[in-house]
Amino acid sequence: MRFIARIIVRLVRYLTIGTLGFVVGALALYIFWVRSGPPLQLWHTETLTEEFTVERTNSIATFEDYLRLEDKLFAQLEDQIYARTETGAEFSLARYSTGSVADPHHRKPNWNRSFELPANTPAGGVLLLHGMSDSPYSFRALAEALHQRGYWVIGLRLPGHGTIPSGLKHVTWKDMAAAVRLSMEHLASKVRQSPIHIMGYSTGAPLALDYSLNLLEGANIPAPTSLVLVSPAIAITPAAVLAKWNIRLSALPGLEKLAWTQVLPEFDPFKYNSFTSNAGTQVHLLTRDVAQRVEALSAAGPIENFPPTLVFLSTVDATVSTDAVVDNLLEHLAPGRHELILFDINRNKVNSTILVSDPGPLTTRLMENDSLPFALTLIANENSESTAVVSRRKPPLSTKTATEALNVAWPRGVISLSHVALPIPPDDPLYGQRTSPYADPTLQLGQIDVQGERGLLKFPADWLLRLRYNPFYDFLESRVIQWLDGAGR
């Protein structure tokens, strides 16, 4: 027995040493991998102190206060970043190099900042909320279209955005939610009795949901007449647990890069390319909070009195979960007042052999389900022989489908939409088609058609692949206007 006991003790000892050695080795390799990436720049390490936070709501109590603080923030950005960044040919594609093709100062207005488009006799008000690492530019086209329609429009620059990527190292989703509330109170005061709506893109969508849930939970705030959610982030991501440890370890000397999940050159004037661990954590915390509150409110039955909600989503999305939009939100709402518009992949048979996976089971499940409490519209190929696109719409609690030709087709070479594409029109000067008459001749990020040897370009490879505009944008815009006009009536 003693002999067996000694063997067991030795095995436990060896296993413990082996496990510890594996963990230490893996950690060392991970730290080496993190440290071996591109060096951190000023815009990764500096902190801008004139940013809005929820703790400042006593002194920043109105949207006008928010804009005045934003003026100070952008003045600080000039002093701490632009004035200290080199210029010249070597920095011609650097966002923070004054005079470069990526310098947002060249573009008027600077869409990194909050904007307001007033109307003399407003048909209503619309608050536009962009996504994480994004800027108000993503809703530029819709803002202009809605303003022409008579709406008073506010495009809010969420805290931490539009300046430098390090702005996302410390921002919280509650900072953003507080800014949303200031903006809604301001918008309500401007349009008075006219309806007000919230449009949220990506992370802006759960912020719109958070605001609406606050209202249902008894908050004394202006009520939105309807919501429009584009590529909404509605999911719970377990990877955020690892991000918390990265954030803590990044405080140690030499491990600063652990605060970042991605460090890239900054060449996009209106979107950060680098991404912080904290940004992912805040999306996780926000979406988890929203999902838990939706589930709690629906425990006694479908949620009544929720603002009519229109959702636009691609069946394939590398950033957010398509299933979560249905499972964590729409299925919990009372029937009849909500709609999901799904953009399917390009199902022309030429593409079928090169795809990793097919979202067909998802669309089939939804289209054949007669218990869905929301209307569903699928934007898809007319048939596998054609690139022409039709809409197939079915009402809530039904499988009866009405088909309508949209008189538009998939562009050559495009196999799907993407998370970043939906709110961007094909003629967008920055992210649109290269052949657009409005394309920026100095910097065109939407369609970079180049081939040659690898390693030559300053752009990451996914920039050459990911679609950055929506070929069916006109349909999206018309449905948004139709939805807001109808909800207002």
C-alpha angles and dihedrals in degrees: 000000000000090000092053091046091053090050091051092048091051092048091050090048093050092045091050092049091045093049093048090047091051093048093047091046093048091048091049091050091048092050090047090051091050094047093047095065127094115309119260115257133206091274089057098047108032122088123215109212099191093077124122118253133175088251090064096059091105091064098026098052102146139043089250088057089050091054092048090052089048089056089056091046094054091045087054089049089056093050100042102036117014095041091051098044119095122243135207140081094312089060097041092123098040115114095212097046109101111241096016120135088250095050105119090211087078091066121075117241102024098236091200088082132073112269136195126202108193125203126207094221104013120213084204142309130272127196114201119205119191128206136265114295087006133106139220087272091084090071095039097112095044091046092055093045093050092046090053087052090059101263124139102232132198121187105196121209101217117224113275094026138102094029121063131335092245086068085081095055094083107015118116130207088242089061087056093045090053090053090050091054093051090051095049092050090051093047092049090053091053100048095035108188096003118107120268126207136190123219116193127187120199106319088008087069098064088044088058089048092048090054092049092047090052087058093051089048092057106270115155098232136124110282120235115230092212144346131230115195121192120193087340121206101227108149144096114242118199090197087078089078090065089045090060091057091046090054092051095046091047088073089070117094111265094016098082092120091066086078087069131068090188133018114190138154112278106235100138111093094205107032136047115242093192116072130202129221088233092059091058090046092053092050088051093049093046096047092044091051092049093046092050093049093047090051092048093049092049095049091098094043141299113334111260126201093028111146112264104267129207116193128195116194141159116233087229118048125159092196107046137027116258092196092053092062089062100034100040100036125005098046089056095057127092113262127263107031105074140065139194119206112197124195107209126207121269100275096190104139091239089072099046096088098054102049122105094210139001123226088205095113090058095051092044091050092051098042093049095045112102094185099066108123093212136063116257128207120186118199105204147141116293086233139330091271094057139059091204113117131224135179120236111195130186126181125234118290092013144091095205107121131203116200124207129181113233097198092230133102139203111273115245112278096013112122101173146347120260138218092262097043107068103082095039122092122220091245094054106137094224108028102021134092118313089229094056114119087227095054114132106246092206099049127013114171100167101075119018107175106188136135131184138096119342120251096039100102131077088216121091113245095252089062088067092051110033115091111235102185135052114239087198095049093122089061091049093049094048092049091049092052091045090050096049094044091049095046090049091055 
